[in-house]
Amino acid sequence: MQVPFLSLKTTNQVFETQIVEKLSEVVQSGWYILGEQLTKFEEAFATYCGTKYCIGVANGLDALTIILKASEFPDKSEIIVPANTYIATILAISNANLIPVLVEPKHDTYLIDYQLIEKAITAKTKAILVTHLYGKCCDMDEINAIAQKYGLKVFEDAAQAHGAMYKNKKAGNLSDGAGFSFYPSKNLGAMGDAGAITTNDDLLAKRIKALRNYGSEKKYVFDYQGYNSRLDEIQASILSLKLPSLNEENAVRRKIAQRYLLEIDNDKVLLPPRNTINDDVWHLFVVRVKNRELFRNYLAEAGIGTDIHYPIPPHKQLAYQEWQNLSLPITEEIHQQVVSIPLNPTLKEKEISYVINTINNF
Ligand SMILES: *Cc1c(COP(=O)(O)O)cnc(C)c1O
């Protein structure tokens, strides 16, 4: 049996007829940027997240960069960020002329260890940017309490957490502002690049709306030095038609995760924690294996695709040579051992069983 890690063709197949209809509708409308398709999606996604505002942008990296730019922190201010996040979270901070300060994750959840945040705060710290990694929300009560104590802003990288819950609130509505990506492989994915920012902050929303469009609030009048970072009508229309299925797809992901958690039974394979199973949206199902290469090769030979999120930690990347001597042992261990196994809403019961049996026989 062949179980690819992810087939975007298969995940989009159920929407294909509707997508083609939508494409034709947008083509015929004669309006392709900053139009009614975008407004419609922004309203729907704000309602979904429970926030006052949703502002569409070109991608997830821009979403985070623009939130930070709109915050107007002094140049070289420090932003606390998890050391084991996807590089885009950290690039957004650098792009906004700010300094990322890396904090280790918790060993079991892979989420930023809030108990280490206070030690990383200095006079230059302005914000904490957390990542709801793999689809699980961070410890937001504790993180927001620390921020309040020190007068810091909190932002979320929610690119892997569309629909994830934390105490009855959704990811994207747990801080001062959140960045989403709708990259095709995300839980809510477009047919190309797309992103959005959610916030309840009036001033931040006003600046973000201008920043995504060259810094303009009125045509040909520029109050800020902005970007060209807009979510186009075609992508917005596709996202609007896929959004109503997001909860259902997340529920399917959860059921698959539940089976993996109950049925994978192998001392060599460390499973993710199950205490937040119903709040997670299981963007990725990440296990830890000491001999990762052996495990991946074994699965590949059995026809099961895997991936690694992520193989090299940000502080070991050439892009950040200034961090080459940093020692972040938990982050490094995680990057050496994590493996993502197939989990997406199109997996069939027999494929799930095959993955489970194959792993149990490793
Ligand atoms: C995908 C992703 C991003 C970047 O989103 P793009 O739309 O590809 O720019 C940022 N952070 C995390 C955690 C992601 O998974």
The ligand as a Tripos MOL2 file, in Angstrom:
@<TRIPOS>MOLECULE
LIG
   15    15     1     0     0
SMALL
NO_CHARGES

@<TRIPOS>ATOM
      1 C1          3.6320   28.1080    6.9350 C.3       1 LIG1
      2 C2          4.1370   28.8360    8.1080 C.ar      1 LIG1
      3 C3          4.5170   30.1860    8.0410 C.ar      1 LIG1
      4 C4          4.6890   30.9280    6.7520 C.3       1 LIG1
      5 O1          3.5820   31.0440    5.9630 O.3       1 LIG1
      6 P1          3.7830   31.3990    4.4030 P.3       1 LIG1
      7 O2          2.3880   31.6480    3.9490 O.co2     1 LIG1
      8 O3          4.4350   30.2430    3.7510 O.co2     1 LIG1
      9 O4          4.6210   32.6470    4.3480 O.co2     1 LIG1
     10 C5          4.8740   30.8240    9.2020 C.ar      1 LIG1
     11 N1          4.8880   30.1810   10.3830 N.ar      1 LIG1
     12 C6          4.5520   28.8910   10.4840 C.ar      1 LIG1
     13 C7          4.5760   28.2460   11.8250 C.3       1 LIG1
     14 C8          4.1830   28.1660    9.3520 C.ar      1 LIG1
     15 O5          3.8720   26.8650    9.4670 O.3       1 LIG1
@<TRIPOS>BOND
     1     1     2 1
     2     2     3 ar
     3     2    14 ar
     4     3     4 1
     5     3    10 ar
     6     4     5 1
     7     5     6 1
     8     6     7 2
     9     6     8 1
    10     6     9 1
    11    10    11 ar
    12    11    12 ar
    13    12    13 1
    14    12    14 ar
    15    14    15 1
@<TRIPOS>SUBSTRUCTURE
     1 LIG1         1 GROUP 0 **** ****
